[in-house]
């Protein structure tokens, strides 16, 4: 059973409210104590959440799978404060006390800092498409028609206003078909239509078409985000195809009007809506969330869903909107769950909600330049594990920390930073795994930032290896060893490097297939791969007491406990397949082995691979 947690919360006069009892009547709390069961790492890993909103550096909220979670320590620990029948897709606090949370069929409000949440049922005939709270009880909403698909940014229907927390709604007449709405106050607001952006200054009684889309491509969905200094931002999402969605970002500033701030056109999704030739580029090949601070600094996320690893980027533009600072992909971030998955409280401090199957919350303190996972605490290295002995294993990379080299001395249950590779950048050639191998407890190899690195002291210190003929154009993403035979290269390149003396010397091999070479590192593995029909090999390796293994792209794998004299071919259990399949294998002995899935779950076997079980804490 989850343990109930009571938090100490600052009151308005600088007092501290302790415990879970009732505060003295003479000193009513400005922000009541929040109580609820603590959210465990296991629960976070299986609970999809869609939205994040922070009120200040310590107080924040997550909304998603029929639940609301709260934190008072910057996101390191969370408690569940609400469970309901319907999913939530957004949460927004106007101030530390007054907040709203909503989804297509759910609307909640609080006026006591999140201690109590309540709201009326949402008419399923008219789901909420877009909502803009303007006060503790007042809000504007685009409500969908009966045929509208549910979800934020879905095609809208009509505009409504509530003054009683959503119990009743009054129709707001518009001369256009609304897709999204954003109000700065009860009177000053914007709404997006199919062909224009509209403005009202009298609470929706009169509307003016302030900006008409110039191009032939009209947006399918729109997301509006107000900012400081009178700004308004609009993200127009266009067509979709081949895991891509074209998009355009527009910026409004008083005295300047609307201007195109970014546009992404793709081969699969087509041209960006309303994007002139030469428009500034944006991150990714599909749009992510947009967050604007009170000072006017804006952060735009984008993702490349077909890129595999390193799919999420967050760019920054200053208050003047003069241009974008393009940062590299967020290391270890794999997918954005919705348009409300980014929150910044100022120009430097923000949070990114990552993950579509569970929660991975990252934070930045330098304006999006670097990110670190704050919840749950990182449990498994990002780019693979290698166990040279049953009691000692190594891993590469924490989310947001690509250079971290990790060590475990308890079979993979707990990991700590052992050292760091002095690479210092995020390469576009980063792939998931396997990018690390330790043939011996103190001697290891890793691929990072398109270079090969070597350690001779158990991962504490690393040196770059000069490879003959290597140039920056050669992608270098993986490394593997079987005994003294090793190979470094990439499945997307026709150039690789091999060694036959444990890495003392490396030789260049052009026009060579990396996957095929993996299966040829030992005569025994070569023979087994050929017997199975030369399947594409993802990983290969060796361990103590004569253990050999081959991992194939079709998720078959072959194991030998006697140096290749005999082989057993198996498939992984359904639990492995459900988490992205095996991406990396490592055996320390014929019995003791580990695998990491594509989604970052660590499994262990103690019987040579007949049974695999998740590693507790991993």
ChimeraX attribute file (.defattr): number of C-alpha atoms within 10 A of each C-alpha:
attribute: neighborCount
match mode: 1-to-1
recipient: residues
	/A:1	5
	/A:2	10
	/A:3	11
	/A:4	12
	/A:5	17
	/A:6	17
	/A:7	18
	/A:8	15
	/A:9	20
	/A:10	16
	/A:11	16
	/A:12	11
	/A:13	9
	/A:14	8
	/A:15	12
	/A:16	14
	/A:17	19
	/A:18	15
	/A:19	15
	/A:20	14
	/A:21	9
	/A:22	12
	/A:23	14
	/A:24	8
	/A:25	7
	/A:26	6
	/A:27	10
	/A:28	12
	/A:29	20
	/A:30	17
	/A:31	20
	/A:32	23
	/A:33	25
	/A:34	23
	/A:35	18
	/A:36	19
	/A:37	16
	/A:38	20
	/A:39	19
	/A:40	15
	/A:41	21
	/A:42	14
	/A:43	13
	/A:44	18
	/A:45	15
	/A:46	12
	/A:47	18
	/A:48	22
	/A:49	30
	/A:50	28
	/A:51	28
	/A:52	28
	/A:53	25
	/A:54	25
	/A:55	18
	/A:56	16
	/A:57	16
	/A:58	12
	/A:59	16
	/A:60	24
	/A:61	26
	/A:62	30
	/A:63	27
	/A:64	26
	/A:65	18
	/A:66	18
	/A:67	20
	/A:68	25
	/A:69	23
	/A:70	28
	/A:71	19
	/A:72	20
	/A:73	13
	/A:74	20
	/A:75	23
	/A:76	16
	/A:77	18
	/A:78	26
	/A:79	25
	/A:80	20
	/A:81	19
	/A:82	17
	/A:83	14
	/A:84	11
	/A:85	10
	/A:86	17
	/A:87	22
	/A:88	26
	/A:89	27
	/A:90	27
	/A:91	26
	/A:92	24
	/A:93	23
	/A:94	13
	/A:95	13
	/A:96	17
	/A:97	17
	/A:98	18
	/A:99	23
	/A:100	26
	/A:101	27
	/A:102	25
	/A:103	26
	/A:104	25
	/A:105	22
	/A:106	22
	/A:107	25
	/A:108	20
	/A:109	25
	/A:110	20
	/A:111	20
	/A:112	18
	/A:113	19
	/A:114	25
	/A:115	17
	/A:116	14
	/A:117	19
	/A:118	14
	/A:119	17
	/A:120	14
	/A:121	13
	/A:122	18
	/A:123	12
	/A:124	14
	/A:125	13
	/A:126	20
	/A:127	27
	/A:128	28
	/A:129	30
	/A:130	30
	/A:131	25
	/A:132	22
	/A:133	26
	/A:134	20
	/A:135	18
	/A:136	19
	/A:137	18
	/A:138	16
	/A:139	23
	/A:140	28
	/A:141	28
	/A:142	30
	/A:143	28
	/A:144	26
	/A:145	18
	/A:146	12
	/A:147	12
	/A:148	17
	/A:149	15
	/A:150	21
	/A:151	18
	/A:152	25
	/A:153	22
	/A:154	23
	/A:155	26
	/A:156	30
	/A:157	22
	/A:158	20
	/A:159	27
	/A:160	20
	/A:161	23
	/A:162	18
	/A:163	16
	/A:164	13
	/A:165	22
	/A:166	22
	/A:167	13
	/A:168	11
	/A:169	16
	/A:170	12
	/A:171	15
	/A:172	16
	/A:173	13
	/A:174	18
	/A:175	11
	/A:176	19
	/A:177	18
	/A:178	27
	/A:179	30
	/A:180	32
	/A:181	25
	/A:182	27
	/A:183	26
	/A:184	18
	/A:185	16
	/A:186	17
	/A:187	14
	/A:188	15
	/A:189	23
	/A:190	27
	/A:191	28
	/A:192	26
	/A:193	25
	/A:194	19
	/A:195	20
	/A:196	20
	/A:197	23
	/A:198	22
	/A:199	22
	/A:200	18
	/A:201	16
	/A:202	13
	/A:203	18
	/A:204	23
	/A:205	11
	/A:206	14
	/A:207	20
	/A:208	14
	/A:209	17
	/A:210	13
	/A:211	16
	/A:212	14
	/A:213	16
	/A:214	13
	/A:215	13
	/A:216	12
	/A:217	16
	/A:218	19
	/A:219	25
	/A:220	17
	/A:221	21
	/A:222	27
	/A:223	24
	/A:224	25
	/A:225	22
	/A:226	22
	/A:227	22
	/A:228	16
	/A:229	14
	/A:230	13
	/A:231	21
	/A:232	24
	/A:233	24
	/A:234	25
	/A:235	26
	/A:236	24
	/A:237	25
	/A:238	26
	/A:239	21
	/A:240	17
	/A:241	12
	/A:242	11
	/A:243	13
	/A:244	24
	/A:245	26
	/A:246	26
	/A:247	33
	/A:248	28
	/A:249	28
	/A:250	19
	/A:251	20
	/A:252	20
	/A:253	18
	/A:254	10
	/A:255	6
	/A:256	8
	/A:257	13
	/A:258	19
	/A:259	15
	/A:260	17
	/A:261	23
	/A:262	22
	/A:263	27
	/A:264	28
	/A:265	22
	/A:266	18
	/A:267	13
	/A:268	15
	/A:269	20
	/A:270	18
	/A:271	22
	/A:272	27
	/A:273	26
	/A:274	23
	/A:275	24
	/A:276	14
	/A:277	7
	/A:278	8
	/A:279	15
	/A:280	16
	/A:281	16
	/A:282	24
	/A:283	24
	/A:284	22
	/A:285	25
	/A:286	24
	/A:287	29
	/A:288	27
	/A:289	23
	/A:290	25
	/A:291	25
	/A:292	26
	/A:293	21
	/A:294	17
	/A:295	17
	/A:296	23
	/A:297	21
	/A:298	25
	/A:299	24
	/A:300	23
	/A:301	24
	/A:302	24
	/A:303	26
	/A:304	23
	/A:305	20
	/A:306	11
	/A:307	17
	/A:308	13
	/A:309	24
	/A:310	25
	/A:311	22
	/A:312	27
	/A:313	22
	/A:314	27
	/A:315	22
	/A:316	22
	/A:317	19
	/A:318	15
	/A:319	19
	/A:320	13
	/A:321	16
	/A:322	8
	/A:323	15
	/A:324	19
	/A:325	13
	/A:326	17
	/A:327	15
	/A:328	20
	/A:329	28
	/A:330	26
	/A:331	26
	/A:332	27
	/A:333	25
	/A:334	23
	/A:335	22
	/A:336	25
	/A:337	22
	/A:338	24
	/A:339	21
	/A:340	24
	/A:341	28
	/A:342	29
	/A:343	25
	/A:344	29
	/A:345	18
	/A:346	18
	/A:347	22
	/A:348	14
	/A:349	16
	/A:350	26
	/A:351	27
	/A:352	28
	/A:353	28
	/A:354	26
	/A:355	22
	/A:356	17
	/A:357	16
	/A:358	20
	/A:359	24
	/A:360	26
	/A:361	26
	/A:362	25
	/A:363	25
	/A:364	19
	/A:365	16
	/A:366	12
	/A:367	19
	/A:368	25
	/A:369	17
	/A:370	18
	/A:371	23
	/A:372	21
	/A:373	25
	/A:374	18
	/A:375	20
	/A:376	21
	/A:377	16
	/A:378	20
	/A:379	21
	/A:380	25
	/A:381	27
	/A:382	30
	/A:383	29
	/A:384	27
	/A:385	30
	/A:386	30
	/A:387	29
	/A:388	24
	/A:389	21
	/A:390	19
	/A:391	14
	/A:392	16
	/A:393	25
	/A:394	27
	/A:395	30
	/A:396	31
	/A:397	25
	/A:398	24
	/A:399	25
	/A:400	21
	/A:401	20
	/A:402	25
	/A:403	20
	/A:404	22
	/A:405	26
	/A:406	24
	/A:407	26
	/A:408	19
	/A:409	16
	/A:410	12
	/A:411	21
	/A:412	27
	/A:413	15
	/A:414	17
	/A:415	22
	/A:416	17
	/A:417	17
	/A:418	16
	/A:419	17
	/A:420	19
	/A:421	24
	/A:422	15
	/A:423	17
	/A:424	12
	/A:425	12
	/A:426	19
	/A:427	20
	/A:428	14
	/A:429	19
	/A:430	24
	/A:431	20
	/A:432	21
	/A:433	25
	/A:434	27
	/A:435	28
	/A:436	28
	/A:437	29
	/A:438	27
	/A:439	25
	/A:440	17
	/A:441	18
	/A:442	13
	/A:443	16
	/A:444	23
	/A:445	27
	/A:446	27
	/A:447	26
	/A:448	29
	/A:449	22
	/A:450	24
	/A:451	23
	/A:452	23
	/A:453	22
	/A:454	22
	/A:455	18
	/A:456	16
	/A:457	12
	/A:458	21
	/A:459	27
	/A:460	16
	/A:461	16
	/A:462	22
	/A:463	14
	/A:464	17
	/A:465	15
	/A:466	12
	/A:467	17
	/A:468	12
	/A:469	12
	/A:470	16
	/A:471	10
	/A:472	9
	/A:473	9
	/A:474	18
	/A:475	23
	/A:476	28
	/A:477	27
	/A:478	29
	/A:479	26
	/A:480	25
	/A:481	28
	/A:482	24
	/A:483	19
	/A:484	15
	/A:485	18
	/A:486	26
	/A:487	24
	/A:488	27
	/A:489	30
	/A:490	22
	/A:491	18
	/A:492	14
	/A:493	17
	/A:494	15
	/A:495	21
	/A:496	25
	/A:497	23
	/A:498	23
	/A:499	18
	/A:500	17
	/A:501	12
	/A:502	16
	/A:503	18
	/A:504	9
	/A:505	14
	/A:506	20
	/A:507	15
	/A:508	16
	/A:509	16
	/A:510	12
	/A:511	9
	/A:512	16
	/A:513	17
	/A:514	26
	/A:515	21
	/A:516	17
	/A:517	20
	/A:518	29
	/A:519	29
	/A:520	21
	/A:521	23
	/A:522	22
	/A:523	11
	/A:524	17
	/A:525	26
	/A:526	18
	/A:527	14
	/A:528	24
	/A:529	22
	/A:530	12
	/A:531	10
	/A:532	10
	/A:533	8
	/A:534	15
	/A:535	17
	/A:536	18
	/A:537	23
	/A:538	25
	/A:539	25
	/A:540	29
	/A:541	26
	/A:542	28
	/A:543	27
	/A:544	20
	/A:545	13
	/A:546	16
	/A:547	23
	/A:548	28
	/A:549	27
	/A:550	24
	/A:551	26
	/A:552	21
	/A:553	15
	/A:554	13
	/A:555	16
	/A:556	15
	/A:557	22
	/A:558	20
	/A:559	24
	/A:560	22
	/A:561	21
	/A:562	13
	/A:563	20
	/A:564	19
	/A:565	10
	/A:566	11
	/A:567	17
	/A:568	14
	/A:569	15
	/A:570	13
	/A:571	17
	/A:572	16
	/A:573	13
	/A:574	9
	/A:575	15
	/A:576	24
	/A:577	14
	/A:578	12
	/A:579	15
	/A:580	14
	/A:581	22
	/A:582	31
	/A:583	23
	/A:584	24
	/A:585	26
	/A:586	28
	/A:587	28
	/A:588	25
	/A:589	22
	/A:590	24
	/A:591	17
	/A:592	22
	/A:593	25
	/A:594	29
	/A:595	27
	/A:596	29
	/A:597	22
	/A:598	23
	/A:599	18
	/A:600	22
	/A:601	23
	/A:602	27
	/A:603	22
	/A:604	23
	/A:605	19
	/A:606	17
	/A:607	13
	/A:608	20
	/A:609	24
	/A:610	13
	/A:611	12
	/A:612	20
	/A:613	16
	/A:614	17
	/A:615	19
	/A:616	14
	/A:617	16
	/A:618	20
